[in-house]
Amino acid sequence: MLRWSGIFLVIALIAAVFGFGGIMESAAGIAKILFYLFLILFVVSLITGRRKI
């Protein structure tokens, strides 16, 4: 998921360089949502991680 966030971030940066505003905003929004989703899932997995007894 973090990889997809990075891919959409790169797409947003390339679109910004070439002047495609709508594509840039969409890709940046998707990248932001995926990054926050990744962070939430990461924190949840740290809290509820597997514990060996």
PDB file of N, CA, C and O in Angstrom:
ATOM      1  N   MET A   1       0.819  -1.181   0.000  1.00  0.00           N
ATOM      2  CA  MET A   1       0.000   0.000   0.000  1.00  0.00           C
ATOM      3  C   MET A   1       0.871   1.257   0.000  1.00  0.00           C
ATOM      4  O   MET A   1       0.541   2.255  -0.641  1.00  0.00           O
ATOM      5  N   LEU A   2       1.967   1.194   0.716  1.00  0.00           N
ATOM      6  CA  LEU A   2       2.881   2.331   0.734  1.00  0.00           C
ATOM      7  C   LEU A   2       3.495   2.532  -0.650  1.00  0.00           C
ATOM      8  O   LEU A   2       3.758   3.664  -1.056  1.00  0.00           O
ATOM      9  N   ARG A   3       3.719   1.447  -1.364  1.00  0.00           N
ATOM     10  CA  ARG A   3       4.260   1.545  -2.723  1.00  0.00           C
ATOM     11  C   ARG A   3       3.266   2.239  -3.653  1.00  0.00           C
ATOM     12  O   ARG A   3       3.665   3.062  -4.477  1.00  0.00           O
ATOM     13  N   TRP A   4       1.981   1.919  -3.532  1.00  0.00           N
ATOM     14  CA  TRP A   4       0.972   2.571  -4.353  1.00  0.00           C
ATOM     15  C   TRP A   4       0.890   4.061  -4.029  1.00  0.00           C
ATOM     16  O   TRP A   4       0.709   4.891  -4.921  1.00  0.00           O
ATOM     17  N   SER A   5       1.024   4.386  -2.762  1.00  0.00           N
ATOM     18  CA  SER A   5       1.015   5.797  -2.371  1.00  0.00           C
ATOM     19  C   SER A   5       2.172   6.531  -3.034  1.00  0.00           C
ATOM     20  O   SER A   5       2.003   7.649  -3.520  1.00  0.00           O
ATOM     21  N   GLY A   6       3.335   5.913  -3.055  1.00  0.00           N
ATOM     22  CA  GLY A   6       4.495   6.515  -3.706  1.00  0.00           C
ATOM     23  C   GLY A   6       4.303   6.650  -5.208  1.00  0.00           C
ATOM     24  O   GLY A   6       4.720   7.645  -5.802  1.00  0.00           O
ATOM     25  N   ILE A   7       3.675   5.656  -5.828  1.00  0.00           N
ATOM     26  CA  ILE A   7       3.427   5.705  -7.264  1.00  0.00           C
ATOM     27  C   ILE A   7       2.493   6.863  -7.608  1.00  0.00           C
ATOM     28  O   ILE A   7       2.740   7.596  -8.566  1.00  0.00           O
ATOM     29  N   PHE A   8       1.424   7.029  -6.832  1.00  0.00           N
ATOM     30  CA  PHE A   8       0.510   8.133  -7.098  1.00  0.00           C
ATOM     31  C   PHE A   8       1.166   9.481  -6.813  1.00  0.00           C
ATOM     32  O   PHE A   8       0.842  10.471  -7.470  1.00  0.00           O
ATOM     33  N   LEU A   9       2.075   9.538  -5.853  1.00  0.00           N
ATOM     34  CA  LEU A   9       2.807  10.769  -5.586  1.00  0.00           C
ATOM     35  C   LEU A   9       3.690  11.134  -6.770  1.00  0.00           C
ATOM     36  O   LEU A   9       3.754  12.300  -7.159  1.00  0.00           O
ATOM     37  N   VAL A  10       4.366  10.157  -7.343  1.00  0.00           N
ATOM     38  CA  VAL A  10       5.209  10.408  -8.521  1.00  0.00           C
ATOM     39  C   VAL A  10       4.354  10.851  -9.705  1.00  0.00           C
ATOM     40  O   VAL A  10       4.741  11.759 -10.441  1.00  0.00           O
ATOM     41  N   ILE A  11       3.198  10.221  -9.895  1.00  0.00           N
ATOM     42  CA  ILE A  11       2.293  10.630 -10.967  1.00  0.00           C
ATOM     43  C   ILE A  11       1.851  12.078 -10.766  1.00  0.00           C
ATOM     44  O   ILE A  11       1.776  12.848 -11.724  1.00  0.00           O
ATOM     45  N   ALA A  12       1.560  12.443  -9.527  1.00  0.00           N
ATOM     46  CA  ALA A  12       1.142  13.823  -9.241  1.00  0.00           C
ATOM     47  C   ALA A  12       2.267  14.805  -9.537  1.00  0.00           C
ATOM     48  O   ALA A  12       2.022  15.882 -10.079  1.00  0.00           O
ATOM     49  N   LEU A  13       3.494  14.444  -9.187  1.00  0.00           N
ATOM     50  CA  LEU A  13       4.626  15.344  -9.448  1.00  0.00           C
ATOM     51  C   LEU A  13       4.884  15.502 -10.943  1.00  0.00           C
ATOM     52  O   LEU A  13       5.157  16.606 -11.414  1.00  0.00           O
ATOM     53  N   ILE A  14       4.799  14.407 -11.686  1.00  0.00           N
ATOM     54  CA  ILE A  14       4.999  14.480 -13.138  1.00  0.00           C
ATOM     55  C   ILE A  14       3.887  15.308 -13.778  1.00  0.00           C
ATOM     56  O   ILE A  14       4.149  16.112 -14.672  1.00  0.00           O
ATOM     57  N   ALA A  15       2.654  15.116 -13.326  1.00  0.00           N
ATOM     58  CA  ALA A  15       1.541  15.892 -13.868  1.00  0.00           C
ATOM     59  C   ALA A  15       1.701  17.373 -13.546  1.00  0.00           C
ATOM     60  O   ALA A  15       1.334  18.226 -14.354  1.00  0.00           O
ATOM     61  N   ALA A  16       2.241  17.683 -12.379  1.00  0.00           N
ATOM     62  CA  ALA A  16       2.456  19.082 -12.011  1.00  0.00           C
ATOM     63  C   ALA A  16       3.510  19.721 -12.899  1.00  0.00           C
ATOM     64  O   ALA A  16       3.376  20.881 -13.288  1.00  0.00           O
ATOM     65  N   VAL A  17       4.548  18.978 -13.221  1.00  0.00           N
ATOM     66  CA  VAL A  17       5.611  19.509 -14.077  1.00  0.00           C
ATOM     67  C   VAL A  17       5.069  19.824 -15.469  1.00  0.00           C
ATOM     68  O   VAL A  17       5.435  20.840 -16.060  1.00  0.00           O
ATOM     69  N   PHE A  18       4.206  18.966 -15.992  1.00  0.00           N
ATOM     70  CA  PHE A  18       3.684  19.160 -17.338  1.00  0.00           C
ATOM     71  C   PHE A  18       2.427  20.032 -17.372  1.00  0.00           C
ATOM     72  O   PHE A  18       1.907  20.316 -18.451  1.00  0.00           O
ATOM     73  N   GLY A  19       1.934  20.457 -16.214  1.00  0.00           N
ATOM     74  CA  GLY A  19       0.823  21.399 -16.174  1.00  0.00           C
ATOM     75  C   GLY A  19      -0.565  20.801 -16.206  1.00  0.00           C
ATOM     76  O   GLY A  19      -1.526  21.506 -16.510  1.00  0.00           O
ATOM     77  N   PHE A  20      -0.699  19.537 -15.905  1.00  0.00           N
ATOM     78  CA  PHE A  20      -2.021  18.911 -15.856  1.00  0.00           C
ATOM     79  C   PHE A  20      -2.561  19.030 -14.432  1.00  0.00           C
ATOM     80  O   PHE A  20      -2.328  18.152 -13.601  1.00  0.00           O
ATOM     81  N   GLY A  21      -3.276  20.107 -14.156  1.00  0.00           N
ATOM     82  CA  GLY A  21      -3.739  20.396 -12.801  1.00  0.00           C
ATOM     83  C   GLY A  21      -4.726  19.396 -12.252  1.00  0.00           C
ATOM     84  O   GLY A  21      -4.615  18.984 -11.097  1.00  0.00           O
ATOM     85  N   GLY A  22      -5.704  18.993 -13.071  1.00  0.00           N
ATOM     86  CA  GLY A  22      -6.734  18.068 -12.588  1.00  0.00           C
ATOM     87  C   GLY A  22      -6.177  16.705 -12.250  1.00  0.00           C
ATOM     88  O   GLY A  22      -6.531  16.109 -11.233  1.00  0.00           O
ATOM     89  N   ILE A  23      -5.300  16.214 -13.112  1.00  0.00           N
ATOM     90  CA  ILE A  23      -4.680  14.907 -12.863  1.00  0.00           C
ATOM     91  C   ILE A  23      -3.792  14.978 -11.633  1.00  0.00           C
ATOM     92  O   ILE A  23      -3.755  14.048 -10.827  1.00  0.00           O
ATOM     93  N   MET A  24      -3.077  16.091 -11.493  1.00  0.00           N
ATOM     94  CA  MET A  24      -2.182  16.252 -10.343  1.00  0.00           C
ATOM     95  C   MET A  24      -2.970  16.235  -9.037  1.00  0.00           C
ATOM     96  O   MET A  24      -2.581  15.558  -8.085  1.00  0.00           O
ATOM     97  N   GLU A  25      -4.066  16.971  -8.989  1.00  0.00           N
ATOM     98  CA  GLU A  25      -4.860  17.027  -7.758  1.00  0.00           C
ATOM     99  C   GLU A  25      -5.452  15.664  -7.416  1.00  0.00           C
ATOM    100  O   GLU A  25      -5.479  15.270  -6.249  1.00  0.00           O
ATOM    101  N   SER A  26      -5.924  14.948  -8.425  1.00  0.00           N
ATOM    102  CA  SER A  26      -6.507  13.628  -8.186  1.00  0.00           C
ATOM    103  C   SER A  26      -5.465  12.639  -7.678  1.00  0.00           C
ATOM    104  O   SER A  26      -5.702  11.926  -6.703  1.00  0.00           O
ATOM    105  N   ALA A  27      -4.312  12.599  -8.339  1.00  0.00           N
ATOM    106  CA  ALA A  27      -3.260  11.664  -7.929  1.00  0.00           C
ATOM    107  C   ALA A  27      -2.721  12.008  -6.555  1.00  0.00           C
ATOM    108  O   ALA A  27      -2.428  11.111  -5.765  1.00  0.00           O
ATOM    109  N   ALA A  28      -2.585  13.294  -6.256  1.00  0.00           N
ATOM    110  CA  ALA A  28      -2.094  13.694  -4.934  1.00  0.00           C
ATOM    111  C   ALA A  28      -3.109  13.330  -3.854  1.00  0.00           C
ATOM    112  O   ALA A  28      -2.725  12.907  -2.763  1.00  0.00           O
ATOM    113  N   GLY A  29      -4.380  13.488  -4.142  1.00  0.00           N
ATOM    114  CA  GLY A  29      -5.424  13.111  -3.177  1.00  0.00           C
ATOM    115  C   GLY A  29      -5.428  11.618  -2.907  1.00  0.00           C
ATOM    116  O   GLY A  29      -5.547  11.192  -1.758  1.00  0.00           O
ATOM    117  N   ILE A  30      -5.299  10.820  -3.961  1.00  0.00           N
ATOM    118  CA  ILE A  30      -5.254   9.365  -3.797  1.00  0.00           C
ATOM    119  C   ILE A  30      -4.016   8.967  -3.006  1.00  0.00           C
ATOM    120  O   ILE A  30      -4.089   8.108  -2.127  1.00  0.00           O
ATOM    121  N   ALA A  31      -2.875   9.587  -3.312  1.00  0.00           N
ATOM    122  CA  ALA A  31      -1.643   9.269  -2.592  1.00  0.00           C
ATOM    123  C   ALA A  31      -1.774   9.599  -1.109  1.00  0.00           C
ATOM    124  O   ALA A  31      -1.310   8.841  -0.257  1.00  0.00           O
ATOM    125  N   LYS A  32      -2.398  10.716  -0.807  1.00  0.00           N
ATOM    126  CA  LYS A  32      -2.573  11.113   0.593  1.00  0.00           C
ATOM    127  C   LYS A  32      -3.479  10.132   1.332  1.00  0.00           C
ATOM    128  O   LYS A  32      -3.184   9.745   2.463  1.00  0.00           O
ATOM    129  N   ILE A  33      -4.579   9.731   0.699  1.00  0.00           N
ATOM    130  CA  ILE A  33      -5.504   8.790   1.330  1.00  0.00           C
ATOM    131  C   ILE A  33      -4.832   7.442   1.571  1.00  0.00           C
ATOM    132  O   ILE A  33      -4.970   6.865   2.650  1.00  0.00           O
ATOM    133  N   LEU A  34      -4.107   6.939   0.579  1.00  0.00           N
ATOM    134  CA  LEU A  34      -3.425   5.652   0.745  1.00  0.00           C
ATOM    135  C   LEU A  34      -2.346   5.713   1.818  1.00  0.00           C
ATOM    136  O   LEU A  34      -2.155   4.750   2.560  1.00  0.00           O
ATOM    137  N   PHE A  35      -1.639   6.839   1.906  1.00  0.00           N
ATOM    138  CA  PHE A  35      -0.597   6.965   2.923  1.00  0.00           C
ATOM    139  C   PHE A  35      -1.200   6.952   4.323  1.00  0.00           C
ATOM    140  O   PHE A  35      -0.693   6.265   5.210  1.00  0.00           O
ATOM    141  N   TYR A  36      -2.280   7.707   4.529  1.00  0.00           N
ATOM    142  CA  TYR A  36      -2.909   7.714   5.850  1.00  0.00           C
ATOM    143  C   TYR A  36      -3.515   6.355   6.192  1.00  0.00           C
ATOM    144  O   TYR A  36      -3.477   5.930   7.347  1.00  0.00           O
ATOM    145  N   LEU A  37      -4.069   5.679   5.202  1.00  0.00           N
ATOM    146  CA  LEU A  37      -4.597   4.338   5.431  1.00  0.00           C
ATOM    147  C   LEU A  37      -3.480   3.379   5.826  1.00  0.00           C
ATOM    148  O   LEU A  37      -3.652   2.544   6.715  1.00  0.00           O
ATOM    149  N   PHE A  38      -2.326   3.506   5.155  1.00  0.00           N
ATOM    150  CA  PHE A  38      -1.168   2.695   5.510  1.00  0.00           C
ATOM    151  C   PHE A  38      -0.740   2.970   6.951  1.00  0.00           C
ATOM    152  O   PHE A  38      -0.462   2.033   7.699  1.00  0.00           O
ATOM    153  N   LEU A  39      -0.683   4.236   7.347  1.00  0.00           N
ATOM    154  CA  LEU A  39      -0.277   4.565   8.712  1.00  0.00           C
ATOM    155  C   LEU A  39      -1.238   3.996   9.742  1.00  0.00           C
ATOM    156  O   LEU A  39      -0.806   3.483  10.775  1.00  0.00           O
ATOM    157  N   ILE A  40      -2.530   4.080   9.475  1.00  0.00           N
ATOM    158  CA  ILE A  40      -3.515   3.545  10.407  1.00  0.00           C
ATOM    159  C   ILE A  40      -3.370   2.035  10.536  1.00  0.00           C
ATOM    160  O   ILE A  40      -3.386   1.503  11.646  1.00  0.00           O
ATOM    161  N   LEU A  41      -3.227   1.345   9.414  1.00  0.00           N
ATOM    162  CA  LEU A  41      -3.067  -0.109   9.470  1.00  0.00           C
ATOM    163  C   LEU A  41      -1.752  -0.508  10.148  1.00  0.00           C
ATOM    164  O   LEU A  41      -1.695  -1.523  10.843  1.00  0.00           O
ATOM    165  N   PHE A  42      -0.707   0.281   9.948  1.00  0.00           N
ATOM    166  CA  PHE A  42       0.570   0.003  10.589  1.00  0.00           C
ATOM    167  C   PHE A  42       0.454   0.130  12.105  1.00  0.00           C
ATOM    168  O   PHE A  42       0.951  -0.728  12.834  1.00  0.00           O
ATOM    169  N   VAL A  43      -0.188   1.178  12.583  1.00  0.00           N
ATOM    170  CA  VAL A  43      -0.346   1.368  14.022  1.00  0.00           C
ATOM    171  C   VAL A  43      -1.217   0.265  14.625  1.00  0.00           C
ATOM    172  O   VAL A  43      -0.922  -0.238  15.709  1.00  0.00           O
ATOM    173  N   VAL A  44      -2.281  -0.105  13.927  1.00  0.00           N
ATOM    174  CA  VAL A  44      -3.148  -1.185  14.410  1.00  0.00           C
ATOM    175  C   VAL A  44      -2.376  -2.493  14.481  1.00  0.00           C
ATOM    176  O   VAL A  44      -2.537  -3.257  15.433  1.00  0.00           O
ATOM    177  N   SER A  45      -1.536  -2.760  13.481  1.00  0.00           N
ATOM    178  CA  SER A  45      -0.769  -4.007  13.503  1.00  0.00           C
ATOM    179  C   SER A  45       0.295  -3.989  14.602  1.00  0.00           C
ATOM    180  O   SER A  45       0.631  -5.040  15.147  1.00  0.00           O
ATOM    181  N   LEU A  46       0.824  -2.818  14.933  1.00  0.00           N
ATOM    182  CA  LEU A  46       1.766  -2.735  16.052  1.00  0.00           C
ATOM    183  C   LEU A  46       1.074  -3.025  17.377  1.00  0.00           C
ATOM    184  O   LEU A  46       1.632  -3.698  18.244  1.00  0.00           O
ATOM    185  N   ILE A  47      -0.137  -2.515  17.529  1.00  0.00           N
ATOM    186  CA  ILE A  47      -0.877  -2.689  18.779  1.00  0.00           C
ATOM    187  C   ILE A  47      -1.342  -4.132  18.934  1.00  0.00           C
ATOM    188  O   ILE A  47      -1.229  -4.710  20.015  1.00  0.00           O
ATOM    189  N   THR A  48      -1.858  -4.707  17.866  1.00  0.00           N
ATOM    190  CA  THR A  48      -2.434  -6.054  17.948  1.00  0.00           C
ATOM    191  C   THR A  48      -1.508  -7.104  17.324  1.00  0.00           C
ATOM    192  O   THR A  48      -1.976  -8.139  16.850  1.00  0.00           O
ATOM    193  N   GLY A  49      -0.235  -6.846  17.323  1.00  0.00           N
ATOM    194  CA  GLY A  49       0.722  -7.752  16.686  1.00  0.00           C
ATOM    195  C   GLY A  49       0.729  -9.137  17.282  1.00  0.00           C
ATOM    196  O   GLY A  49       0.209  -9.365  18.375  1.00  0.00           O
ATOM    197  N   ARG A  50       1.321 -10.054  16.556  1.00  0.00           N
ATOM    198  CA  ARG A  50       1.408 -11.436  17.031  1.00  0.00           C
ATOM    199  C   ARG A  50       2.422 -11.506  18.166  1.00  0.00           C
ATOM    200  O   ARG A  50       3.527 -10.969  18.077  1.00  0.00           O
ATOM    201  N   ARG A  51       2.022 -12.169  19.212  1.00  0.00           N
ATOM    202  CA  ARG A  51       2.901 -12.321  20.368  1.00  0.00           C
ATOM    203  C   ARG A  51       3.141 -13.799  20.616  1.00  0.00           C
ATOM    204  O   ARG A  51       2.194 -14.577  20.726  1.00  0.00           O
ATOM    205  N   LYS A  52       4.387 -14.182  20.702  1.00  0.00           N
ATOM    206  CA  LYS A  52       4.706 -15.561  21.004  1.00  0.00           C
ATOM    207  C   LYS A  52       4.820 -15.728  22.509  1.00  0.00           C
ATOM    208  O   LYS A  52       5.474 -14.943  23.196  1.00  0.00           O
ATOM    209  N   ILE A  53       4.170 -16.763  22.998  1.00  0.00           N
ATOM    210  CA  ILE A  53       4.159 -17.008  24.459  1.00  0.00           C
ATOM    211  C   ILE A  53       5.204 -18.032  24.797  1.00  0.00           C
ATOM    212  O   ILE A  53       5.367 -18.385  25.965  1.00  0.00           O
TER     213      ILE A  53
END
